[in-house]
């Protein structure tokens, strides 16, 4: 999930994993409820690259 209050709209997650994240106005949002296994690594990279730690990965 993306914490909309924390997100600064830098688009780092969209660049790291555009299949899962997109911009909705000036905030990032998750496009799907279940991330396919082949995109988990990209999602982790997106979360780790978030400068304000707005992305929380759920198992």
C-alpha distance matrix in Angstrom:
0.0 3.8 6.5 9.0 11.9 11.5 10.9 14.5 14.3 15.9 14.6 14.6 11.5 13.2 16.3 15.1 13.4 14.4 14.3 10.5 9.7 12.0 13.3 13.8 16.5 15.9 12.1 9.6 7.6 6.5 10.0 10.1 9.3 10.9 11.1 14.8 16.4 17.9 14.7 13.1 15.3 14.2 10.5 11.8 14.0 11.5 9.7 13.3 14.4 12.3 15.2 13.6 11.0 8.2 5.7 5.2 6.4 7.6 11.2
3.8 0.0 3.8 5.8 8.8 8.2 7.1 10.7 10.7 12.6 11.9 12.3 9.8 11.6 14.8 14.2 13.2 13.9 14.7 11.2 9.1 10.7 11.0 11.5 13.7 12.6 8.7 6.8 6.0 7.0 10.8 12.1 12.2 14.1 13.8 17.4 19.0 19.9 16.4 15.2 16.7 14.9 11.5 12.7 14.0 10.9 9.2 12.6 12.9 10.1 12.6 10.8 9.0 5.5 4.6 6.4 8.8 11.0 14.6
6.5 3.8 0.0 3.8 5.5 5.4 6.1 9.9 11.0 13.4 13.7 14.3 12.6 14.6 17.6 17.3 16.7 17.4 18.4 14.9 12.6 13.6 13.0 12.9 14.3 12.7 9.2 8.7 8.7 10.4 14.0 15.4 15.1 17.3 17.3 21.0 22.5 23.5 20.0 18.6 19.9 18.3 14.8 15.5 16.7 13.6 11.4 14.3 14.6 11.3 12.7 9.9 8.7 5.1 6.4 7.8 11.1 12.9 16.7
9.0 5.8 3.8 0.0 3.8 5.4 5.1 8.3 9.1 12.2 12.8 14.4 13.1 14.4 17.6 18.0 17.5 17.4 18.8 15.6 12.7 12.6 11.0 10.2 11.0 9.5 6.4 7.3 7.9 10.8 14.0 16.1 16.4 19.0 19.2 22.8 24.7 25.4 21.8 20.9 22.2 20.1 16.9 18.0 18.7 15.3 13.8 16.7 16.2 12.7 13.7 11.1 11.1 7.5 9.3 11.3 14.4 16.2 20.0
11.9 8.8 5.5 3.8 0.0 3.8 5.7 8.2 10.4 13.3 14.8 16.3 15.6 17.2 20.1 20.6 20.5 20.7 22.3 19.2 16.2 16.0 14.1 13.2 13.2 11.1 8.8 10.6 11.7 14.5 17.8 19.8 19.8 22.4 22.5 26.2 27.8 28.6 24.9 23.7 24.7 22.8 19.6 20.2 20.8 17.5 15.6 17.9 17.4 13.7 13.7 10.5 11.2 8.2 11.1 13.0 16.5 18.4 22.1
11.5 8.2 5.4 5.4 3.8 0.0 3.8 6.4 9.2 11.3 13.1 13.8 13.5 15.7 18.2 18.3 18.8 19.5 21.4 18.4 15.4 15.8 14.2 14.4 14.5 11.7 9.3 10.3 12.0 14.5 18.1 20.0 20.2 22.2 21.8 25.3 26.4 27.0 23.4 22.0 22.4 20.6 17.6 17.7 17.9 14.9 12.8 14.6 14.1 10.4 10.1 6.7 7.7 5.4 9.0 11.3 14.9 17.4 21.1
10.9 7.1 6.1 5.1 5.7 3.8 0.0 3.8 5.6 7.9 9.4 10.6 10.4 12.2 14.7 15.3 15.8 16.2 18.4 15.7 12.4 12.4 10.7 11.4 11.6 8.7 6.1 6.9 9.5 12.3 15.6 18.0 18.9 20.8 20.1 23.4 24.8 24.9 21.1 20.3 20.7 18.3 15.6 16.3 16.1 12.7 11.5 13.6 12.3 8.6 9.0 6.9 8.1 5.4 8.3 11.5 14.6 17.4 21.0
14.5 10.7 9.9 8.3 8.2 6.4 3.8 0.0 3.8 5.7 8.5 10.1 11.2 12.6 14.5 15.8 16.9 17.0 19.7 17.6 14.0 13.3 11.0 12.0 11.2 7.6 6.7 8.5 11.8 14.9 17.8 20.7 22.0 23.9 22.8 25.9 27.2 26.9 23.1 22.6 22.5 19.8 17.7 18.3 17.4 14.0 13.5 14.9 12.8 9.4 8.7 7.5 10.1 8.5 11.4 14.9 17.8 20.9 24.4
14.3 10.7 11.0 9.1 10.4 9.2 5.6 3.8 0.0 3.8 5.5 8.2 9.3 9.7 11.7 13.6 14.5 14.0 16.9 15.2 11.5 10.1 7.6 9.2 8.6 5.2 4.7 6.1 9.9 13.0 15.4 18.6 20.5 22.4 21.2 24.1 25.7 25.1 21.3 21.3 21.3 18.2 16.4 17.8 16.6 13.0 13.4 15.3 12.8 9.9 10.3 10.1 12.0 10.1 11.9 15.5 17.9 21.0 24.4
15.9 12.6 13.4 12.2 13.3 11.3 7.9 5.7 3.8 0.0 3.8 5.6 8.1 8.8 9.6 11.6 13.4 13.4 16.7 15.6 12.1 11.3 9.5 12.1 11.7 8.5 8.3 8.4 12.1 14.7 17.0 20.0 22.1 23.4 21.6 24.1 25.3 24.3 20.6 20.7 20.0 16.8 15.7 16.7 14.8 11.5 12.6 13.6 10.5 8.4 8.5 9.7 11.8 11.0 12.5 16.3 18.4 21.8 24.9
14.6 11.9 13.7 12.8 14.8 13.1 9.4 8.5 5.5 3.8 0.0 3.8 5.4 5.1 6.3 8.7 10.0 9.6 13.0 12.2 8.8 8.1 7.3 10.6 11.2 9.0 8.2 6.9 10.2 12.2 14.0 17.1 19.5 20.7 18.7 21.0 22.3 21.1 17.4 18.0 17.6 14.1 13.2 14.9 13.0 9.6 11.5 13.2 10.2 8.8 10.3 11.7 12.8 11.6 12.0 15.6 17.1 20.3 23.2
14.6 12.3 14.3 14.4 16.3 13.8 10.6 10.1 8.2 5.6 3.8 0.0 3.8 5.5 5.2 6.2 8.6 9.6 13.0 12.2 9.6 10.2 10.5 13.9 14.8 12.6 11.2 9.3 12.0 13.2 15.2 17.7 19.9 20.4 17.9 19.9 20.7 19.3 15.7 15.9 14.8 11.6 11.1 12.1 9.7 6.8 9.0 9.9 6.7 6.4 8.3 10.7 11.2 11.1 11.0 14.5 15.6 19.1 21.7
11.5 9.8 12.6 13.1 15.6 13.5 10.4 11.2 9.3 8.1 5.4 3.8 0.0 3.8 5.4 5.0 5.9 7.3 10.1 8.7 6.4 8.1 9.4 12.8 14.6 13.0 10.7 7.7 9.4 9.8 12.0 14.1 16.2 16.6 14.2 16.4 17.3 16.3 12.5 12.7 12.3 9.0 7.8 9.6 8.1 4.5 6.9 9.1 7.1 6.6 9.9 11.3 10.7 9.9 8.6 11.8 12.4 15.8 18.3
13.2 11.6 14.6 14.4 17.2 15.7 12.2 12.6 9.7 8.8 5.1 5.5 3.8 0.0 3.8 5.5 5.3 4.6 8.0 7.6 5.0 5.6 7.4 11.0 13.0 12.1 10.5 7.5 9.1 9.5 10.6 13.3 16.1 16.7 14.4 16.3 17.8 16.4 12.7 13.9 13.9 10.2 9.7 12.3 10.9 7.7 10.5 12.7 10.6 10.2 13.1 14.5 14.2 12.9 11.7 14.7 15.0 18.0 20.4
16.3 14.8 17.6 17.6 20.1 18.2 14.7 14.5 11.7 9.6 6.3 5.2 5.4 3.8 0.0 3.8 5.7 5.9 9.5 10.2 8.5 9.1 10.6 14.4 15.9 14.7 13.6 11.0 12.8 13.1 13.9 16.4 19.2 19.3 16.4 17.7 18.6 16.6 13.3 14.7 13.6 9.9 10.6 12.7 10.3 8.0 11.5 12.7 10.1 10.9 13.3 15.7 15.6 15.2 14.0 17.0 17.1 20.3 22.3
15.1 14.2 17.3 18.0 20.6 18.3 15.3 15.8 13.6 11.6 8.7 6.2 5.0 5.5 3.8 0.0 3.8 6.4 9.1 9.3 8.7 10.7 12.8 16.4 18.4 17.1 15.3 12.2 13.4 12.8 14.0 15.6 17.9 17.4 14.2 15.3 15.7 13.7 10.4 11.3 9.9 6.3 7.5 9.2 6.7 5.2 9.0 10.0 8.2 9.8 12.9 15.2 14.3 14.4 12.5 15.0 14.5 17.7 19.4
13.4 13.2 16.7 17.5 20.5 18.8 15.8 16.9 14.5 13.4 10.0 8.6 5.9 5.3 5.7 3.8 0.0 3.8 5.5 5.8 6.2 8.8 11.8 15.2 17.7 17.1 15.0 11.4 11.6 10.2 10.7 12.1 14.6 14.0 10.9 12.0 13.0 11.2 7.7 9.3 9.1 5.4 6.0 9.1 8.1 6.4 9.7 11.8 10.8 11.7 15.2 16.9 15.5 14.8 12.3 14.3 13.3 15.9 17.5
14.4 13.9 17.4 17.4 20.7 19.5 16.2 17.0 14.0 13.4 9.6 9.6 7.3 4.6 5.9 6.4 3.8 0.0 3.8 5.4 5.2 6.4 9.6 12.9 15.5 15.5 13.9 10.5 10.6 9.6 9.2 11.3 14.5 14.6 12.0 13.2 15.0 13.2 10.0 12.2 12.7 9.1 9.4 12.7 11.8 9.6 12.7 15.1 13.6 13.9 17.2 18.6 17.6 16.3 14.2 16.4 15.7 18.1 19.9
14.3 14.7 18.4 18.8 22.3 21.4 18.4 19.7 16.9 16.7 13.0 13.0 10.1 8.0 9.5 9.1 5.5 3.8 0.0 3.8 6.1 8.0 11.7 14.3 17.4 18.0 16.0 12.5 11.3 9.2 7.7 8.8 12.1 11.8 9.3 10.0 12.3 10.8 7.9 10.8 12.1 9.2 9.3 13.1 13.1 11.3 14.0 16.7 16.0 16.4 19.9 20.9 19.5 17.9 15.2 16.7 15.3 17.0 18.3
10.5 11.2 14.9 15.6 19.2 18.4 15.7 17.6 15.2 15.6 12.2 12.2 8.7 7.6 10.2 9.3 5.8 5.4 3.8 0.0 3.8 6.9 10.5 12.7 16.1 16.5 13.8 10.1 8.4 5.7 5.3 6.4 9.2 9.4 7.2 9.4 11.9 11.4 8.0 9.6 11.5 8.9 7.5 11.2 12.0 9.8 11.6 14.8 14.6 14.3 18.0 18.5 16.7 14.8 11.9 13.2 12.0 13.7 15.4
9.7 9.1 12.6 12.7 16.2 15.4 12.4 14.0 11.5 12.1 8.8 9.6 6.4 5.0 8.5 8.7 6.2 5.2 6.1 3.8 0.0 3.8 7.0 9.6 12.7 12.7 10.1 6.4 5.6 4.7 5.7 8.4 11.1 12.2 10.5 13.1 15.3 14.7 11.1 12.2 13.5 10.4 8.6 12.0 12.1 9.0 10.7 14.0 13.1 12.1 15.4 15.8 14.6 12.4 10.4 12.6 12.5 14.7 17.1
12.0 10.7 13.6 12.6 16.0 15.8 12.4 13.3 10.1 11.3 8.1 10.2 8.1 5.6 9.1 10.7 8.8 6.4 8.0 6.9 3.8 0.0 3.8 6.5 9.5 10.2 8.4 5.5 5.5 6.5 6.6 10.2 13.3 15.0 13.8 16.2 18.7 18.0 14.5 15.9 17.0 13.8 12.3 15.5 15.2 11.8 13.6 16.7 15.2 13.8 16.6 16.9 16.5 14.0 12.8 15.4 15.9 18.0 20.6
13.3 11.0 13.0 11.0 14.1 14.2 10.7 11.0 7.6 9.5 7.3 10.5 9.4 7.4 10.6 12.8 11.8 9.6 11.7 10.5 7.0 3.8 0.0 3.8 5.9 6.5 5.6 4.4 6.0 8.7 9.4 13.2 15.9 18.1 17.2 19.8 22.3 21.6 18.0 19.1 20.1 16.7 15.1 17.9 17.3 13.6 15.0 17.9 16.0 14.0 16.0 16.0 16.4 13.7 13.5 16.5 17.8 20.1 23.1
13.8 11.5 12.9 10.2 13.2 14.4 11.4 12.0 9.2 12.1 10.6 13.9 12.8 11.0 14.4 16.4 15.2 12.9 14.3 12.7 9.6 6.5 3.8 0.0 3.8 6.0 5.5 5.9 6.4 9.6 10.1 13.7 16.0 18.8 18.7 21.6 24.4 24.1 20.6 21.5 22.9 19.8 17.8 20.5 20.4 16.7 17.6 20.7 19.0 16.6 18.4 17.7 18.1 14.9 15.0 17.7 19.2 21.0 24.2
16.5 13.7 14.3 11.0 13.2 14.5 11.6 11.2 8.6 11.7 11.2 14.8 14.6 13.0 15.9 18.4 17.7 15.5 17.4 16.1 12.7 9.5 5.9 3.8 0.0 3.8 5.7 8.0 9.6 13.1 13.8 17.4 19.7 22.5 22.3 25.2 27.8 27.4 23.8 24.7 25.7 22.5 20.6 23.1 22.6 18.8 19.6 22.3 20.3 17.6 18.7 18.0 19.1 16.1 17.1 20.0 21.9 24.0 27.3
15.9 12.6 12.7 9.5 11.1 11.7 8.7 7.6 5.2 8.5 9.0 12.6 13.0 12.1 14.7 17.1 17.1 15.5 18.0 16.5 12.7 10.2 6.5 6.0 3.8 0.0 3.8 7.0 9.8 13.5 15.1 18.6 20.7 23.3 22.6 25.6 27.9 27.4 23.6 24.1 24.8 21.5 19.6 21.6 20.8 17.1 17.6 20.0 17.7 14.9 15.4 14.7 16.3 13.7 15.2 18.5 20.8 23.3 26.7
12.1 8.7 9.2 6.4 8.8 9.3 6.1 6.7 4.7 8.3 8.2 11.2 10.7 10.5 13.6 15.3 15.0 13.9 16.0 13.8 10.1 8.4 5.6 5.5 5.7 3.8 0.0 3.8 6.6 10.3 12.5 15.7 17.5 20.0 19.4 22.6 24.8 24.6 20.9 21.0 21.9 18.9 16.6 18.5 18.2 14.4 14.5 17.2 15.5 12.5 13.7 12.6 13.5 10.4 11.7 14.8 17.1 19.5 23.0
9.6 6.8 8.7 7.3 10.6 10.3 6.9 8.5 6.1 8.4 6.9 9.3 7.7 7.5 11.0 12.2 11.4 10.5 12.5 10.1 6.4 5.5 4.4 5.9 8.0 7.0 3.8 0.0 3.8 7.0 9.5 12.6 14.5 16.6 15.8 18.9 21.0 20.8 17.1 17.3 18.3 15.3 13.0 15.2 15.1 11.3 11.7 14.8 13.4 10.8 13.0 12.4 12.4 9.4 9.4 12.5 14.2 16.7 20.0
7.6 6.0 8.7 7.9 11.7 12.0 9.5 11.8 9.9 12.1 10.2 12.0 9.4 9.1 12.8 13.4 11.6 10.6 11.3 8.4 5.6 5.5 6.0 6.4 9.6 9.8 6.6 3.8 0.0 3.8 6.4 9.2 11.0 13.5 13.2 16.6 19.0 19.3 15.8 16.0 17.7 15.2 12.4 15.1 15.8 12.2 12.4 16.0 15.3 13.0 15.7 14.7 13.9 10.6 9.6 11.7 12.9 14.6 17.8
6.5 7.0 10.4 10.8 14.5 14.5 12.3 14.9 13.0 14.7 12.2 13.2 9.8 9.5 13.1 12.8 10.2 9.6 9.2 5.7 4.7 6.5 8.7 9.6 13.1 13.5 10.3 7.0 3.8 0.0 3.8 5.8 7.6 9.7 9.5 12.9 15.5 16.0 12.7 13.0 15.2 13.1 10.2 13.2 14.5 11.5 11.8 15.6 15.5 13.9 17.1 16.5 14.8 11.9 9.6 10.9 10.9 12.2 15.0
10.0 10.8 14.0 14.0 17.8 18.1 15.6 17.8 15.4 17.0 14.0 15.2 12.0 10.6 13.9 14.0 10.7 9.2 7.7 5.3 5.7 6.6 9.4 10.1 13.8 15.1 12.5 9.5 6.4 3.8 0.0 3.8 7.1 9.3 9.3 12.0 15.2 15.5 12.6 13.8 16.4 14.1 12.0 15.5 16.6 13.9 14.9 18.5 18.3 17.0 20.4 20.0 18.5 15.6 13.3 14.4 13.9 14.7 16.8
10.1 12.1 15.4 16.1 19.8 20.0 18.0 20.7 18.6 20.0 17.1 17.7 14.1 13.3 16.4 15.6 12.1 11.3 8.8 6.4 8.4 10.2 13.2 13.7 17.4 18.6 15.7 12.6 9.2 5.8 3.8 0.0 3.8 5.7 6.6 9.4 12.8 13.8 11.5 12.4 15.6 14.1 11.9 15.2 17.1 15.0 15.6 19.2 19.7 18.7 22.3 21.8 19.7 17.0 14.2 14.3 12.9 12.9 14.4
9.3 12.2 15.1 16.4 19.8 20.2 18.9 22.0 20.5 22.1 19.5 19.9 16.2 16.1 19.2 17.9 14.6 14.5 12.1 9.2 11.1 13.3 15.9 16.0 19.7 20.7 17.5 14.5 11.0 7.6 7.1 3.8 0.0 3.8 6.6 9.7 12.7 14.7 12.8 12.8 16.3 15.6 12.9 15.6 18.1 16.3 16.1 19.7 20.8 19.8 23.2 22.3 19.8 17.1 14.2 13.3 11.7 10.6 11.9
10.9 14.1 17.3 19.0 22.4 22.2 20.8 23.9 22.4 23.4 20.7 20.4 16.6 16.7 19.3 17.4 14.0 14.6 11.8 9.4 12.2 15.0 18.1 18.8 22.5 23.3 20.0 16.6 13.5 9.7 9.3 5.7 3.8 0.0 3.8 6.4 9.2 11.6 10.3 10.1 13.9 13.9 11.6 14.1 16.9 15.9 15.8 19.1 20.6 20.2 23.8 23.3 20.4 18.4 15.0 13.7 11.1 9.8 10.0
11.1 13.8 17.3 19.2 22.5 21.8 20.1 22.8 21.2 21.6 18.7 17.9 14.2 14.4 16.4 14.2 10.9 12.0 9.3 7.2 10.5 13.8 17.2 18.7 22.3 22.6 19.4 15.8 13.2 9.5 9.3 6.6 6.6 3.8 0.0 3.8 6.4 8.2 6.5 6.6 10.3 10.2 8.4 11.1 13.7 13.0 13.5 16.5 17.9 18.0 21.8 21.8 19.0 17.5 13.8 13.1 10.2 10.0 10.1
14.8 17.4 21.0 22.8 26.2 25.3 23.4 25.9 24.1 24.1 21.0 19.9 16.4 16.3 17.7 15.3 12.0 13.2 10.0 9.4 13.1 16.2 19.8 21.6 25.2 25.6 22.6 18.9 16.6 12.9 12.0 9.4 9.7 6.4 3.8 0.0 3.8 5.5 5.6 6.8 10.1 10.6 10.1 12.6 14.8 14.9 15.9 18.4 19.8 20.5 24.3 24.8 22.0 20.8 17.1 16.3 13.1 12.8 12.0
16.4 19.0 22.5 24.7 27.8 26.4 24.8 27.2 25.7 25.3 22.3 20.7 17.3 17.8 18.6 15.7 13.0 15.0 12.3 11.9 15.3 18.7 22.3 24.4 27.8 27.9 24.8 21.0 19.0 15.5 15.2 12.8 12.7 9.2 6.4 3.8 0.0 3.8 5.4 5.4 8.2 10.0 10.1 11.6 13.9 14.9 15.8 17.6 19.4 20.7 24.4 25.1 22.1 21.5 17.7 16.7 13.2 13.0 11.4
17.9 19.9 23.5 25.4 28.6 27.0 24.9 26.9 25.1 24.3 21.1 19.3 16.3 16.4 16.6 13.7 11.2 13.2 10.8 11.4 14.7 18.0 21.6 24.1 27.4 27.4 24.6 20.8 19.3 16.0 15.5 13.8 14.7 11.6 8.2 5.5 3.8 0.0 3.8 5.8 7.2 8.3 9.8 11.5 12.9 14.1 15.8 17.4 18.5 20.3 23.9 25.2 22.5 22.1 18.5 18.2 15.0 15.6 14.5
14.7 16.4 20.0 21.8 24.9 23.4 21.1 23.1 21.3 20.6 17.4 15.7 12.5 12.7 13.3 10.4 7.7 10.0 7.9 8.0 11.1 14.5 18.0 20.6 23.8 23.6 20.9 17.1 15.8 12.7 12.6 11.5 12.8 10.3 6.5 5.6 5.4 3.8 0.0 3.8 5.6 5.3 6.3 8.8 10.0 10.6 12.4 14.4 15.3 16.7 20.5 21.6 19.1 18.6 15.0 15.1 12.3 13.6 13.4
13.1 15.2 18.6 20.9 23.7 22.0 20.3 22.6 21.3 20.7 18.0 15.9 12.7 13.9 14.7 11.3 9.3 12.2 10.8 9.6 12.2 15.9 19.1 21.5 24.7 24.1 21.0 17.3 16.0 13.0 13.8 12.4 12.8 10.1 6.6 6.8 5.4 5.8 3.8 0.0 3.8 5.4 5.0 6.2 8.7 9.7 10.5 12.3 14.1 15.4 19.1 20.0 17.0 16.8 13.1 12.6 9.4 10.6 10.3
15.3 16.7 19.9 22.2 24.7 22.4 20.7 22.5 21.3 20.0 17.6 14.8 12.3 13.9 13.6 9.9 9.1 12.7 12.1 11.5 13.5 17.0 20.1 22.9 25.7 24.8 21.9 18.3 17.7 15.2 16.4 15.6 16.3 13.9 10.3 10.1 8.2 7.2 5.6 3.8 0.0 3.8 5.4 5.1 6.3 8.7 9.9 10.6 12.2 14.4 17.8 19.4 16.6 17.2 13.9 13.8 11.1 13.1 12.9
14.2 14.9 18.3 20.1 22.8 20.6 18.3 19.8 18.2 16.8 14.1 11.6 9.0 10.2 9.9 6.3 5.4 9.1 9.2 8.9 10.4 13.8 16.7 19.8 22.5 21.5 18.9 15.3 15.2 13.1 14.1 14.1 15.6 13.9 10.2 10.6 10.0 8.3 5.3 5.4 3.8 0.0 3.8 5.4 5.0 6.2 8.7 9.8 10.3 12.4 15.9 17.6 15.5 15.7 12.6 13.5 11.5 14.1 14.7
10.5 11.5 14.8 16.9 19.6 17.6 15.6 17.7 16.4 15.7 13.2 11.1 7.8 9.7 10.6 7.5 6.0 9.4 9.3 7.5 8.6 12.3 15.1 17.8 20.6 19.6 16.6 13.0 12.4 10.2 12.0 11.9 12.9 11.6 8.4 10.1 10.1 9.8 6.3 5.0 5.4 3.8 0.0 3.8 5.4 5.0 6.2 8.6 9.7 10.7 14.4 15.4 12.8 12.6 9.2 9.9 8.0 10.7 12.0
11.8 12.7 15.5 18.0 20.2 17.7 16.3 18.3 17.8 16.7 14.9 12.1 9.6 12.3 12.7 9.2 9.1 12.7 13.1 11.2 12.0 15.5 17.9 20.5 23.1 21.6 18.5 15.2 15.1 13.2 15.5 15.2 15.6 14.1 11.1 12.6 11.6 11.5 8.8 6.2 5.1 5.4 3.8 0.0 3.8 5.3 5.1 6.1 8.4 10.0 13.4 14.5 11.6 12.4 9.2 9.4 7.5 10.5 11.5
14.0 14.0 16.7 18.7 20.8 17.9 16.1 17.4 16.6 14.8 13.0 9.7 8.1 10.9 10.3 6.7 8.1 11.8 13.1 12.0 12.1 15.2 17.3 20.4 22.6 20.8 18.2 15.1 15.8 14.5 16.6 17.1 18.1 16.9 13.7 14.8 13.9 12.9 10.0 8.7 6.3 5.0 5.4 3.8 0.0 3.8 5.5 5.1 5.9 8.6 11.8 13.8 11.7 12.9 10.5 11.8 10.8 14.1 15.3
11.5 10.9 13.6 15.3 17.5 14.9 12.7 14.0 13.0 11.5 9.6 6.8 4.5 7.7 8.0 5.2 6.4 9.6 11.3 9.8 9.0 11.8 13.6 16.7 18.8 17.1 14.4 11.3 12.2 11.5 13.9 15.0 16.3 15.9 13.0 14.9 14.9 14.1 10.6 9.7 8.7 6.2 5.0 5.3 3.8 0.0 3.8 5.5 5.0 6.2 9.9 11.6 9.8 10.2 8.0 10.2 10.0 13.6 15.6
9.7 9.2 11.4 13.8 15.6 12.8 11.5 13.5 13.4 12.6 11.5 9.0 6.9 10.5 11.5 9.0 9.7 12.7 14.0 11.6 10.7 13.6 15.0 17.6 19.6 17.6 14.5 11.7 12.4 11.8 14.9 15.6 16.1 15.8 13.5 15.9 15.8 15.8 12.4 10.5 9.9 8.7 6.2 5.1 5.5 3.8 0.0 3.8 5.4 5.3 8.9 9.5 6.8 7.6 5.2 7.0 7.4 11.2 13.6
13.3 12.6 14.3 16.7 17.9 14.6 13.6 14.9 15.3 13.6 13.2 9.9 9.1 12.7 12.7 10.0 11.8 15.1 16.7 14.8 14.0 16.7 17.9 20.7 22.3 20.0 17.2 14.8 16.0 15.6 18.5 19.2 19.7 19.1 16.5 18.4 17.6 17.4 14.4 12.3 10.6 9.8 8.6 6.1 5.1 5.5 3.8 0.0 3.8 5.6 8.1 9.7 7.4 9.7 8.3 9.7 10.2 13.8 15.7
14.4 12.9 14.6 16.2 17.4 14.1 12.3 12.8 12.8 10.5 10.2 6.7 7.1 10.6 10.1 8.2 10.8 13.6 16.0 14.6 13.1 15.2 16.0 19.0 20.3 17.7 15.5 13.4 15.3 15.5 18.3 19.7 20.8 20.6 17.9 19.8 19.4 18.5 15.3 14.1 12.2 10.3 9.7 8.4 5.9 5.0 5.4 3.8 0.0 3.8 6.1 8.8 8.0 10.0 9.4 11.9 12.8 16.6 18.7
12.3 10.1 11.3 12.7 13.7 10.4 8.6 9.4 9.9 8.4 8.8 6.4 6.6 10.2 10.9 9.8 11.7 13.9 16.4 14.3 12.1 13.8 14.0 16.6 17.6 14.9 12.5 10.8 13.0 13.9 17.0 18.7 19.8 20.2 18.0 20.5 20.7 20.3 16.7 15.4 14.4 12.4 10.7 10.0 8.6 6.2 5.3 5.6 3.8 0.0 3.8 5.5 5.2 6.6 7.0 10.2 12.1 15.8 18.6
15.2 12.6 12.7 13.7 13.7 10.1 9.0 8.7 10.3 8.5 10.3 8.3 9.9 13.1 13.3 12.9 15.2 17.2 19.9 18.0 15.4 16.6 16.0 18.4 18.7 15.4 13.7 13.0 15.7 17.1 20.4 22.3 23.2 23.8 21.8 24.3 24.4 23.9 20.5 19.1 17.8 15.9 14.4 13.4 11.8 9.9 8.9 8.1 6.1 3.8 0.0 3.8 5.8 8.0 9.8 12.8 15.2 18.9 21.7
13.6 10.8 9.9 11.1 10.5 6.7 6.9 7.5 10.1 9.7 11.7 10.7 11.3 14.5 15.7 15.2 16.9 18.6 20.9 18.5 15.8 16.9 16.0 17.7 18.0 14.7 12.6 12.4 14.7 16.5 20.0 21.8 22.3 23.3 21.8 24.8 25.1 25.2 21.6 20.0 19.4 17.6 15.4 14.5 13.8 11.6 9.5 9.7 8.8 5.5 3.8 0.0 3.8 5.5 8.5 11.2 14.3 17.6 20.8
11.0 9.0 8.7 11.1 11.2 7.7 8.1 10.1 12.0 11.8 12.8 11.2 10.7 14.2 15.6 14.3 15.5 17.6 19.5 16.7 14.6 16.5 16.4 18.1 19.1 16.3 13.5 12.4 13.9 14.8 18.5 19.7 19.8 20.4 19.0 22.0 22.1 22.5 19.1 17.0 16.6 15.5 12.8 11.6 11.7 9.8 6.8 7.4 8.0 5.2 5.8 3.8 0.0 3.8 5.6 7.7 10.7 14.0 17.1
8.2 5.5 5.1 7.5 8.2 5.4 5.4 8.5 10.1 11.0 11.6 11.1 9.9 12.9 15.2 14.4 14.8 16.3 17.9 14.8 12.4 14.0 13.7 14.9 16.1 13.7 10.4 9.4 10.6 11.9 15.6 17.0 17.1 18.4 17.5 20.8 21.5 22.1 18.6 16.8 17.2 15.7 12.6 12.4 12.9 10.2 7.6 9.7 10.0 6.6 8.0 5.5 3.8 0.0 3.8 6.6 10.0 13.0 16.5
5.7 4.6 6.4 9.3 11.1 9.0 8.3 11.4 11.9 12.5 12.0 11.0 8.6 11.7 14.0 12.5 12.3 14.2 15.2 11.9 10.4 12.8 13.5 15.0 17.1 15.2 11.7 9.4 9.6 9.6 13.3 14.2 14.2 15.0 13.8 17.1 17.7 18.5 15.0 13.1 13.9 12.6 9.2 9.2 10.5 8.0 5.2 8.3 9.4 7.0 9.8 8.5 5.6 3.8 0.0 3.8 6.5 9.7 13.1
5.2 6.4 7.8 11.3 13.0 11.3 11.5 14.9 15.5 16.3 15.6 14.5 11.8 14.7 17.0 15.0 14.3 16.4 16.7 13.2 12.6 15.4 16.5 17.7 20.0 18.5 14.8 12.5 11.7 10.9 14.4 14.3 13.3 13.7 13.1 16.3 16.7 18.2 15.1 12.6 13.8 13.5 9.9 9.4 11.8 10.2 7.0 9.7 11.9 10.2 12.8 11.2 7.7 6.6 3.8 0.0 3.8 6.5 9.9
6.4 8.8 11.1 14.4 16.5 14.9 14.6 17.8 17.9 18.4 17.1 15.6 12.4 15.0 17.1 14.5 13.3 15.7 15.3 12.0 12.5 15.9 17.8 19.2 21.9 20.8 17.1 14.2 12.9 10.9 13.9 12.9 11.7 11.1 10.2 13.1 13.2 15.0 12.3 9.4 11.1 11.5 8.0 7.5 10.8 10.0 7.4 10.2 12.8 12.1 15.2 14.3 10.7 10.0 6.5 3.8 0.0 3.8 6.7
7.6 11.0 12.9 16.2 18.4 17.4 17.4 20.9 21.0 21.8 20.3 19.1 15.8 18.0 20.3 17.7 15.9 18.1 17.0 13.7 14.7 18.0 20.1 21.0 24.0 23.3 19.5 16.7 14.6 12.2 14.7 12.9 10.6 9.8 10.0 12.8 13.0 15.6 13.6 10.6 13.1 14.1 10.7 10.5 14.1 13.6 11.2 13.8 16.6 15.8 18.9 17.6 14.0 13.0 9.7 6.5 3.8 0.0 3.8
11.2 14.6 16.7 20.0 22.1 21.1 21.0 24.4 24.4 24.9 23.2 21.7 18.3 20.4 22.3 19.4 17.5 19.9 18.3 15.4 17.1 20.6 23.1 24.2 27.3 26.7 23.0 20.0 17.8 15.0 16.8 14.4 11.9 10.0 10.1 12.0 11.4 14.5 13.4 10.3 12.9 14.7 12.0 11.5 15.3 15.6 13.6 15.7 18.7 18.6 21.7 20.8 17.1 16.5 13.1 9.9 6.7 3.8 0.0
